[in-house]
Structure formats: C-alpha cells, structure tokens
Amino acid sequence: FEASGYGLEAGSRGMLKGMVSDTTNNRVIHCWGGNGPTYSSSVNRQGWASVGTVSGTTLTWHTPVVFEPDDNASTGSGTLTYHSAAWDATLQKLVIVWEDQDGAGGTLGNAAVVGTVDGSHNITFGTVSRNPVYNGDGDQNAIAYNASSGKMVYAYRRYDDNVPFAFVRVGTVSGTGATGTV
C-alpha cells in the first residue's frame, strides 16, 4: 500500500477506525473517532465518516461528515469509543455502533446511527439512537450484516457487578437519510 497517495485530510487521524465496502458502487466508507478535517484541541473524539470512490488504482475521498458531535464537551469532553460499522448491501445503508462515554470515562450507553450515501457520494446520517446501559459498561461493540436474513447482528460486552457478559441483538434498518433507524 502506498499511504502517501491515499490520505484523508491531516486532522483525521483518529485512533478508532472502521471501513466498509460498497462493491455495487465501487466505493468505501471510512469512519473514525477523532478530530475532523481541521485539528482542534477543543474537539475530543467526534465521530466522522467519509466516502471514498475507487477508480482503477485511485481512491478519492469526499467531504468528511460528523455522525456524532462532541456533545459531552460541556461536561468535560466525552468520547466515542469501541465503534464498529457494517454495510447493508440490500438497502445500501451504513450502520455505525459505538460506546458513548462522558468526560470522566464513564459509560453513557451504546449508540447507533444509520447513514445513507447518495449518487454524488455525499453521506447523511439519521438521528443517533442511544441505549443507556444498565449498571455498567457497554463496550467492545461489533456489528455485521447478515445477507440471508436482511438483518444487522450487533454484539457488545456489558459488565454487571464487575462480571462481563456478552450480549447479541438483531436489528432491522429502516428509513432513509435523516430518518434511518436500527
């Protein structure tokens, strides 16, 4: 791989990354938690996504979009962590799941959002769906699309009384753009 030829903008070097492939339209969608296109020390771990189009051996990135703003900044800068993404090939939708933390590192719960990519490679996101986690962390998120059922399968770890438990949920993507939900 030749990293110098395929870079996102300089400030997009978040530590938490994920990528899905839309083979129907020759594009990839990269999502990350971190600073956006312009670095700002006042922005801590926003959720970003960008569509990359593939043509031959060239990858062109389109405008990065925020899917999770730094909405906990007033309480000491929250973070988006343990995120995962999946592509629903039938509905042509992106689903991103993550653990939402407050500024002190405590878990606010798990969150999910649906993204839609239009013909011009612009991505829009629906409203973030938050699921408060009872009595502890909801982390180590993973999501996958099951083509035979047309469902998203979502797994995460949760602690109850300091004992880890694995949970798996099945969801259906519905709606488009700003109304997309899981």
Secondary structure by P-SEA (a helix, b strand, c coil): ccccccccccccccccbbbbbcccccbbbbbbccccccccccccccbbbbbbbbcccbbbbcbbbbccccccccccbbbbcbbbbbbccccbbbbbbbbbbcccccccbbbbbbbbbccccbbbbccbbbbbbccccccbbbbbbbccccbbbbbbbbbcccbbbbbbbbbbbbbccccccc
